[in-house]
Amino acid sequence: MGLVLASVSDKTGLKDFAACLKAAGYDFIASGGTAKTLEEAGIKVKEVSEYTSSPEILGGRVKTLHPMIHGGILARDTEEDRAELKALGFSEIDIVIANLYPFEKTISSPNSTESDCIENIDIGGVALLRAAAKNYSRVAIICDPADYDEISSEIEKAGEISLSLRKRLAIKAFDLCTRYDAAITSWLSRLNRLSHGMEEKTSLTLCAHPGQDLRYGENPHQRAWLYTNEPKTGPLGGRVLQGKELSYNNILDADAAWRAVSMFTKPAAVVVKHLTPCGLAEINKEDAKESAYSSPHSEVSLALRAAIDCDPVSAFGSIIALNRPFDKASFETLGSLFVECIIAPLFTEEAKELLSGKKNLRLIEAPFPQEKELYEYKSVLGGFLKQEKDLGDPESTEYKDAASRKATPLERSLLQFAMKACTMVKSNAILLAAPIDASNPQKGFCSVGIGCGQPNRVDAARQAIERAGERVKDAVLASDAFFPFPDTIEEAGKAGIKAVIQPGGSIRDDLSIEECNKHGMAMLVTGVRHFKH
């Protein structure tokens, strides 16, 4: 009936699929390892080296790169091409079963050497995929074991693989080649990162795997889809444990919450609404003495309570993220508050049982963002923007006192927390932070008022001060960028704020410092701006 060429790295389901093709009358040629698998299944097969009378060379680097193979694949369904093949003693190849060396799996392993990665760059397999996909009008290219059942069923019913299915398989093959080449380019670029400009000069290819069709986009009249970096993973690279189907907006907010909480190394919680953090908290240490916040509860549950208390009105219908396992204490802290989704690295079995009563609540177990993901992208009309991620103040940042009154050790710690939290807030951003427990101020810190997305900085400060209410008296202020005028400091001083942190760099910095001195405020200057648009 026809000739099949098989050369696969992933042999999942191959024996059963080959048996179906054999029953339909196909003959087989295969590369070494694949040929052995077929022989084990009792299928008669001729090795490629025997078929071409050309041995595998260079330790298997060259197997199928031969005119007899590629001529048989690329020959068109014409008398001229058939006559040329016959004159050369070649045969038409009708089906190609091929997939690629596991390059992406290899580079993700911490034990892989550069040599290991190089040897897992497939050459012959990609050539087979492209050749067979180009000639889909006659040849079927099969690169995914998940398609074996559909193809078997079609052959059993119709006796052949239809043109429409061959075309779909060709698209899948070209898509695989695109993602494969992009992964190689990205890896090689990372190796050469020390050569400035190397990565920026390569073409930008954004490749992802189809994730799921979403109900709709930001609004019901917009269609939307989720794509993932890794195949068969869920939102944020994790897995959804329960709840309603996630919406486009849910995923955006979940991403913002997970990115934010992942910035903290100590137990932390973040509450997000419409891409905007409305509460952030981090626990520093165990209770040293009894206080209003002393509790047998887990540290992260205390951070969750403080993050919610920052803006309990906005916390309704929000997304919550914890950087520690979500446990029974966290469930009890949540109480009756309605939230759309919770993200954590793990949910304890006890917590999962308790949360199962909230049928619509989405739970996502997610891995922490990987350090290798150094860049972020945004689409603009006619192209893309690419930039390095803002990971907060670098370790080398110097927090310099600028005002007459120097910041106390407690104020310095609190101001550094405030700036880290402010990094995640949309500009113009002002964030007020205070100790979670005034009687034990080193226990942990939290936001108490956030002003964000304002076209001027003083309005952002007024918004944050208003939301802080009475807690403003214990608070410090962080600004994502410099103060162009002293008016923000003036508002902070009137509210009773005792210390501020800002990047500095304004031509009017001296006026802001003068205003700090007027109110007896401390000021730290970092030299690092954190705009977020």
For each residue, the residues with C-beta under 8 A, 3 or more apart:
1: 24 25 26
2: 25 26 27 92 94 95
3: 26 27 28 29 72 91 92 93 94 95
4: 18 21 26 27 28 29 93 94 95 96 97
5: 28 29 30 48 64 69 72 73 93 95 96 97 98 128
6: 14 18 28 29 30 31 34 35 38 45 96 97 98
7: 30 31 34 48 63 64 97 98 124 125 128
8: 11 14 34 97 98 99
9: 99 100 101 102 122 125
10: 99 102 145
11: 8 14 15 34 37
12: 145
13: 16 17 145 148
14: 6 8 11 17 18 34 37 38 97 145
15: 11 18 19 37 38 40 41 43
16: 13 19 20 148
17: 13 14 20 21 97 145 148 151 152
18: 4 6 14 15 21 22 28 38 41 43
19: 15 16 22 23 41 43
20: 16 17 23 24 148 152 155 156
21: 4 17 18 24 26 28 95 152 155
22: 18 19 25 26 28 43
23: 19 20
24: 1 20 21 155 156 159
25: 1 2 22
26: 1 2 3 4 21 22 94 95
27: 2 3 4 44 46
28: 3 4 5 6 18 21 22 38 43 44 45 46
29: 3 4 5 6 45 46 47 48 51 93
30: 5 6 7 34 35 38 45 46 47 48
31: 6 7 34 35 47 48 56 63 64
32: 35 36 47 48 49 56 60 63
33: 36 37
34: 6 7 8 11 14 30 31 37 38
35: 6 30 31 32 38 39 45 46 47 48
36: 32 33 39 40
37: 11 14 15 33 34 40 41
38: 6 14 15 18 28 30 34 35 41 43 45
39: 35 36 42 43 45
40: 15 36 37
41: 15 18 19 37 38
42: 39
43: 15 18 19 22 28 38 39
44: 27 28
45: 6 28 29 30 35 38 39
46: 27 28 29 30 35 50 51
47: 29 30 31 32 35 50 51
48: 5 7 29 30 31 32 35 51 52 56 63 64 66 69
49: 32 52 53 54 55 56 63
50: 46 47 53
51: 29 46 47 48 68 69
52: 48 49 66 68 69
53: 49 50
54: 49 66 68
55: 49
56: 31 32 48 49 60 62 63
57: 61 62
58: 61 62
59:
60: 32 56 63
61: 57 58 123
62: 56 57 58 65 124
63: 7 31 32 48 49 56 60 124
64: 5 7 31 48 69 70 124 125 127 128
65: 62 69 70 123 124 127
66: 48 52 54 69 70
67: 70 71 88 90
68: 51 52 54 71 72 88 90
69: 5 48 51 52 64 65 66 72 73 93 128
70: 64 65 66 67 73 74 127 131
71: 67 68 74 75 85 88 90
72: 3 5 68 69 75 85 90 91 92 93
73: 5 69 70 93 96 128 131 132 135 139
74: 70 71 131 134 135
75: 71 72 81 82 84 85 90 92 135 138
76: 81 135 137 138
77: 81 137 138
78: 81 82
79: 82 83
80: 83 84
81: 75 76 77 78 84 85
82: 75 78 79 85 86 92
83: 79 80 86 87
84: 75 80 81 87 88
85: 71 72 75 81 82 88 90 91 92
86: 82 83 89 90
87: 83 84
88: 67 68 71 84 85
89: 86
90: 67 68 71 72 75 85 86
91: 3 72 85
92: 2 3 72 75 82 85 138
93: 3 4 5 29 69 72 73 96 132 139
94: 2 3 4 26 138 139 140
95: 2 3 4 5 21 26 139 140 142 161
96: 4 5 6 73 93 128 129 131 132 139 140 141 142
97: 4 5 6 7 8 14 17 142 143
98: 5 6 7 8 125 128 129 132 141 142 143
99: 8 9 10 125 143 144 145 176
100: 9 103 122 125 126 129 143 176 180
101: 9 106 119 120 121 122 125
102: 9 10 105 106 120
103: 100 106 107 117 120 121 122 180 183 184 187
104: 107 108 180 183
105: 102 108 109
106: 101 102 103 109 112 116 117 120
107: 103 104 112 117 120 183 187
108: 104 105
109: 105 106 112
110:
111:
112: 106 107 109 116 117
113: 116 117
114: 117 118 191
115: 118 119
116: 106 112 113 119 120
117: 103 106 107 112 113 114 120 121 187
118: 114 115 121
119: 101 115 116
120: 101 102 103 106 107 116 117
121: 101 103 117 118 184
122: 9 100 101 103 125 126 180
123: 61 65 126 127
124: 7 62 63 64 65 127 128
125: 7 9 64 98 99 100 101 122 128 129
126: 100 122 123 129 130 177 180 181
127: 64 65 70 123 124 130 131
128: 5 7 64 69 73 96 98 124 125 131 132 141
129: 96 98 100 125 126 132 133 141 143 173 174 176 177
130: 126 127 133 134 173 174 177
131: 70 73 74 96 127 128 134 135
132: 73 93 96 98 128 129 135 136 139 140 141 170 173
133: 129 130 136 141 169 170 171 173 174
134: 74 130 131 170
135: 73 74 75 76 131 132 138 139
136: 132 133 139 140 141 163 166 167 169 170
137: 76 77 163 166
138: 75 76 77 92 94 135
139: 73 93 94 95 96 132 135 136 166
140: 94 95 96 132 136 151 161 165 166 169
141: 96 98 128 129 132 133 136 166 169 170 173
142: 95 96 97 98 147 148 151 169
143: 97 98 99 100 129 169 172 173 176
144: 99 147 172 176
145: 10 12 13 14 17 99 148
146: 149
147: 142 144 150 151 169 172
148: 13 16 17 20 142 145 151 152
149: 146 152 153
150: 147 153 154 165
151: 17 140 142 147 148 154 155 161 165
152: 17 20 21 148 149 155 156
153: 149 150 156 157
154: 150 151 157 158 160 161 162 165
155: 20 21 24 151 152 158 159 160 161
156: 20 24 152 153
157: 153 154
158: 154 155 162
159: 24 155
160: 154 155
161: 95 140 151 154 155 165 166 169
162: 154 158 165 166
163: 136 137 166 167
164: 167 168
165: 140 150 151 154 161 162 168 169
166: 136 137 139 140 141 161 162 163 169 170
167: 136 163 164 170 171
168: 164 165 171 172
169: 133 136 140 141 142 143 147 161 165 166 172 173
170: 132 133 134 136 141 166 167 173 174
171: 133 167 168 174 175
172: 143 144 147 168 169 175 176
173: 129 130 132 133 141 143 169 170 176 177
174: 129 130 133 170 171 177 178
175: 171 172 178 179
176: 99 100 129 143 144 172 173 179 180
177: 126 129 130 173 174 180 181
178: 174 175 181 182 205 207
179: 175 176 182 183 207 208 209
180: 100 103 104 122 126 176 177 183 184
181: 126 177 178 184 185 205
182: 178 179 185 186 205 206 207
183: 103 104 107 179 180 186 187 207
184: 103 121 180 181 187 188
185: 181 182 188 189 202 203 205
186: 182 183 189 190
187: 103 107 117 183 184 190 191
188: 184 185 191 192
189: 185 186 192 193 198 199 202
190: 186 187 193 199 372
191: 114 187 188
192: 188 189 195 198 199
193: 189 190 198 199
194:
195: 192 198
196:
197: 200 201
198: 189 192 193 195 201 202
199: 189 190 192 193 202
200: 197
201: 197 198
202: 185 189 198 199
203: 185
204: 377 384 386
205: 178 181 182 185
206: 182 377 384
207: 178 179 182 183
208: 179 211 227 228 229
209: 179 227 228 229 230 231 232 233
210: 225 227
211: 208 225 226 227 228 233 234 235
212: 225 226
213: 225
214: 217 224 225 226 245 246 247 248 251
215: 224 245 247 248
216: 219 220 221 222 223 224 247 248
217: 214 222 223 224 248
218: 222 224 248 249
219: 216 222
220: 216
221: 216
222: 216 217 218 219 248
223: 216 217
224: 214 215 216 217 218 248
225: 210 211 212 213 214
226: 211 212 214 235 251
227: 208 209 210 211
228: 208 209 211 231 232 233 234 235 237
229: 208 209 233 237
230: 209 233 237
231: 209 228
232: 209 228
233: 209 211 228 229 230 237 238 239
234: 211 228 237 238 239 240 364
235: 211 226 228 238 240 246 251 254 255 364 366
236: 251 254 255 258 343 364 366 367
237: 228 229 230 233 234 366 367
238: 233 234 235 343 364 365 366 367
239: 233 234 364 365
240: 234 235 243 246 362 363 364
241: 347 352 363 364 365
242: 352 355 356 359 361 362 363
243: 240 246 341 358 359 360 361 362 363
244: 360 362
245: 214 215
246: 214 235 240 243 250 251 254 341 362
247: 214 215 216 250 251
248: 214 215 216 217 218 222 224 251 252
249: 218 252 253 274
250: 246 247 253 254 319 340 341 362
251: 214 226 235 236 246 247 248 254 255
252: 248 249 255 256 275
253: 249 250 256 257 272 273 274 275 318 319 340 341
254: 235 236 246 250 251 257 258 272 319 321 341 343 364
255: 235 236 251 252 258 259
256: 252 253 259 260 272 275 276 277 319 424
257: 253 254 260 261 270 271 272 277 319 320 321 343
258: 236 254 255 261 262 321 343 366 369
259: 255 256 262 263 369 424
260: 256 257 263 270 272 277 280 321 424
261: 257 258 264 268 269 270 321 322 323 343
262: 258 259 323 368 369
263: 259 260 391 392 420 423 424
264: 261 267 268 282 323 420
265:
266: 282 283 284 444
267: 264 282 283 298 299 300 302 303 322 323 324
268: 261 264 280 281 282 283 300 303 322 323 324
269: 261 279 280 281 300 303 304 306 307 320 321 322 323
270: 257 260 261 277 279 280 307 320 321 424
271: 257 277 278 279 280 307 308 310 311 314 315 318 319 320
272: 253 254 256 257 260 275 276 277 278 318 319 320 321
273: 253 276 278 314 315 317 318 319
274: 249 253
275: 252 253 256 272 426
276: 256 272 273 425 426 450 452 453
277: 256 257 260 270 271 272 280 421 424 425 447 450 452
278: 271 272 273 310 311 314 315 318 450
279: 269 270 271 306 307 308 309 310 311 314 315 446 447 450
280: 260 268 269 270 271 277 307 310 421 424 446 447
281: 268 269 302 303 304 305 306 307 310 436 444 445 446 447
282: 264 266 267 268 303 417 444 445 446
283: 266 267 268 299 300 302 303 436 443 444
284: 266 413 442 443 444 445
285: 288 442 443 444
286: 299
287: 290 291 293 294 295 440 443
288: 285 440 442 443
289: 294 440
290: 287 294
291: 287 294 437 439 440 443
292: 437 439
293: 287 302 436 437 440 443
294: 287 289 290 291
295: 287 301 302 329
296: 329
297: 301 302 329 332 333
298: 267 301 302 324 327 329 330
299: 267 283 286 302 303 324 444
300: 267 268 269 283 303 304 322 323 324 325 326 327 330
301: 295 297 298 304 305 327 329 330 332 333
302: 267 281 283 293 295 297 298 299 305 306 333 436 443 444
303: 267 268 269 281 282 283 299 300 306 307 322 436 444 446
304: 269 281 300 301 307 308 320 322 330 333 334
305: 281 301 302 308 309 333
306: 269 279 281 302 303 309 310 436 444 446
307: 269 270 271 279 280 281 303 304 310 315 320 446 447
308: 271 279 304 305 312 315 333 337
309: 279 305 306 312 446
310: 271 278 279 280 281 306 307 446 447 448 449 450 467
311: 271 278 279 314 315 450 467
312: 308 309 315 316 337
313: 316
314: 271 273 278 279 311 318
315: 271 273 278 279 307 308 311 312 318 337 339
316: 312 313 337 338 339
317: 273 338 339 340
318: 253 271 272 273 278 314 315 339 340
319: 250 253 254 256 257 271 272 273 339 340 341 342 343
320: 257 269 270 271 272 304 307 334 339 341 342 343
321: 254 257 258 260 261 269 270 272 342 343 344
322: 261 267 268 269 300 303 304 325 326 330 342 343 344 345
323: 261 262 264 267 268 269 300 344 345 368
324: 267 268 298 299 300 344 345
325: 300 322 344 345 346 347 348 351
326: 300 322 330 331 342 344 346 347 348 351 363
327: 298 300 301 330 331 348 350 351
328: 331 332 348 350 351 354
329: 295 296 297 298 301 332 333
330: 298 300 301 304 322 326 327 333 334 351
331: 326 327 328 334 351 354 355
332: 297 301 328 329 335
333: 297 301 302 304 305 308 329 330
334: 304 320 330 331 337 339
335: 332
336:
337: 308 312 315 316 334
338: 316 317
339: 315 316 317 318 319 320 334 342 361
340: 250 253 317 318 319 361 362
341: 243 246 250 253 254 319 320 361 362 363 364
342: 319 320 321 322 326 339 347 355 361 362 363 364
343: 236 238 254 257 258 261 319 320 321 322 364 365 366
344: 321 322 323 324 325 326 347 363 364 365 366
345: 322 323 324 325 365 366 367 368
346: 325 326 365
347: 241 325 326 342 344 351 352 355 363 365
348: 325 326 327 328 351 352
349: 352 353
350: 327 328 353 354
351: 325 326 327 328 330 331 347 348 354 355
352: 241 242 347 348 349 355 356 363
353: 349 350 356
354: 328 331 350 351 357
355: 242 331 342 347 351 352 358 361 363
356: 242 352 353 359
357: 354
358: 243 355 361
359: 242 243 356
360: 243 244
361: 242 243 339 340 341 342 355 358
362: 240 242 243 244 246 250 340 341 342
363: 240 241 242 243 326 341 342 344 347 352 355
364: 234 235 236 238 239 240 241 254 341 342 343 344
365: 238 239 241 343 344 345 346 347
366: 235 236 237 238 258 343 344 345
367: 236 237 238 345 370
368: 262 323 345
369: 258 259 262 373
370: 367 373
371: 374
372: 190
373: 369 370 389
374: 371 388 389
375: 386 387 388 389
376: 386 387 389
377: 204 206 384 385 386
378: 384 385
379: 383 384 385
380: 383 384 385
381:
382:
383: 379 380
384: 204 206 377 378 379 380
385: 377 378 379 380
386: 204 375 376 377
387: 375 376
388: 374 375
389: 373 374 375 376
390: 423 530 532
391: 263 394
392: 263 419 420 423 530
393: 397 416 419 420 423 526 528
394: 391 397 528
395:
396:
397: 393 394 526 527 528
398: 526 527
399: 412 415 416 501 524 525 526
400: 524 525 526 527
401: 406 407 522 523 524
402: 504 509 513 516 523 524 525
403: 406 513 516 517 521 522 523
404: 516 517
405: 516 517 520 521 522
406: 401 403 522
407: 401 411 412 415 499 522 523 524
408: 411 412 522
409: 412 413
410: 413 414 435 441 442
411: 407 408 414 415 476 498 499 522
412: 399 407 408 409 415 416 524
413: 284 409 410 416 417 442 445
414: 410 411 417 418 433 434 435 445 476 499
415: 399 407 411 412 418 419 433 476 478 499 500 501 524
416: 393 399 412 413 419 420 501
417: 282 413 414 420 421 433 445
418: 414 415 421 422 431 432 433 445 447 476 477 478 501
419: 392 393 415 416 422 423 478 501 526 530
420: 263 264 392 393 416 417 423
421: 277 280 417 418 424 425 431 433 447 478
422: 418 419 425 429 430 431 478 479 480 530
423: 263 390 392 393 419 420 480 530 532
424: 256 259 260 263 270 277 280 421 532
425: 276 277 421 422 429 431 450 452 480 532
426: 275 276 429 452 453 532 533
427: 452 453 480 481 531 532 533
428: 451 452 453 454 455 456 457 459 460 480 481
429: 422 425 426 450 451 452 453 460 479 480 530 532
430: 422 450 451 452 457 460 461 463 464 477 478 479 480 488
431: 418 421 422 425 447 449 450 451 464 477 478
432: 418 447 448 449 450 464 465 468 471 472 475 476 477 478 497
433: 414 415 417 418 421 445 446 447 448 475 476 478
434: 414 438 445 446 448 468 471 474 475 476
435: 410 414 438 440 441 442 443 444 445 446 474
436: 281 283 293 302 303 306 443 444 445 446
437: 291 292 293 440 441 443 444
438: 434 435 441 474
439: 291 292
440: 287 288 289 291 293 435 437 443
441: 410 435 437 438
442: 284 285 288 410 413 435
443: 283 284 285 287 288 291 293 302 435 436 437 440
444: 266 281 282 283 284 285 299 302 303 306 435 436 437
445: 281 282 284 413 414 417 418 433 434 435 436
446: 279 280 281 282 303 306 307 309 310 433 434 435 436
447: 277 279 280 281 307 310 418 421 431 432 433 450
448: 310 432 433 434 467 468 471 472 474 475
449: 310 431 432 463 464 465 466 467 468 469 471 472 475
450: 276 277 278 279 310 311 425 429 430 431 432 447 463 464 467
451: 428 429 430 431 454 459 460 461 462 463 464 465 467
452: 276 277 425 426 427 428 429 430 460 463
453: 276 426 427 428 429 460
454: 428 451 457 459 460 463
455: 428 459
456: 428 459 460
457: 428 430 454 460 461 479 481 483 484 488
458: 461 462 485 487 488 491
459: 428 451 454 455 456 462 463
460: 428 429 430 451 452 453 454 456 457 463 464
461: 430 451 457 458 464 465 477 479 488 491 492
462: 451 458 459 465 466 491
463: 430 449 450 451 452 454 459 460 466 467
464: 430 431 432 449 450 451 460 461 467 468 477
465: 432 449 451 461 462 468 472 491 492 495 497
466: 449 462 463 469
467: 310 311 448 449 450 451 463 464
468: 432 434 448 449 464 465 471 472 475 495
469: 449 466 472
470: 473
471: 432 434 448 449 468 474 475
472: 432 448 449 465 468 469 475 495 496 497
473: 470 496
474: 434 435 438 448 471
475: 432 433 434 448 449 468 471 472 497
476: 411 414 415 418 432 433 434 497 498 499 500 501
477: 418 430 431 432 461 464 492 497 499 500 501
478: 415 418 419 421 422 430 431 432 433 500 501 502
479: 422 429 430 457 461 482 483 488 500 501 502 503
480: 422 423 425 427 428 429 430 503 529 530 531 532
481: 427 428 457 502 503 529 530 531
482: 479 502 503 504 505 506 509 529
483: 457 479 486 487 488 489 502 506 508 509 512
484: 457 506 508
485: 458 488 508 511 512
486: 483 489 490 508 511 512 514 515
487: 458 483 490 491
488: 430 457 458 461 479 483 485 491 492 512
489: 483 486 492 493 500 512 515 516 519 521
490: 486 487 493 494 515
491: 458 461 462 465 487 488 494 495
492: 461 465 477 488 489 495 497 500 519 521
493: 489 490 496 497 515 516 518 519 521
494: 490 491
495: 465 468 472 491 492
496: 472 473 493
497: 432 465 472 475 476 477 492 493 500 521
498: 411 476 520 521 522
499: 407 411 414 415 476 477 521 522 523 524
500: 415 476 477 478 479 489 492 497 516 521 522 523 524
501: 399 415 416 418 419 476 477 478 479 523 524 525 526
502: 478 479 481 482 483 512 523 524 525 526
503: 479 480 481 482 525 526 527 528 529 530
504: 402 482 509 525 526 527
505: 482 509 527 529
506: 482 483 484 509 512
507:
508: 483 484 485 486 511 512
509: 402 482 483 504 505 506 512 513 525
510: 513 514
511: 485 486 508 514 515
512: 483 485 486 488 489 502 506 508 509 515 516 523
513: 402 403 509 510 516 517 523
514: 486 510 511 517 518
515: 486 489 490 493 511 512 518 519 521
516: 402 403 404 405 489 493 500 512 513 519 521 522 523
517: 403 404 405 513 514 520 521
518: 493 514 515
519: 489 492 493 515 516
520: 405 498 517
521: 403 405 489 492 493 497 498 499 500 515 516 517
522: 401 403 405 406 407 408 411 498 499 500 516
523: 401 402 403 407 499 500 501 502 512 513 516
524: 399 400 401 402 407 412 415 499 500 501 502
525: 399 400 402 501 502 503 504 509
526: 393 397 398 399 400 419 501 502 503 504
527: 397 398 400 503 504 505
528: 393 394 397 503
529: 480 481 482 503 505
530: 390 392 419 422 423 429 480 481 503
531: 427 480 481
532: 390 423 424 425 426 427 429 480
533: 426 427
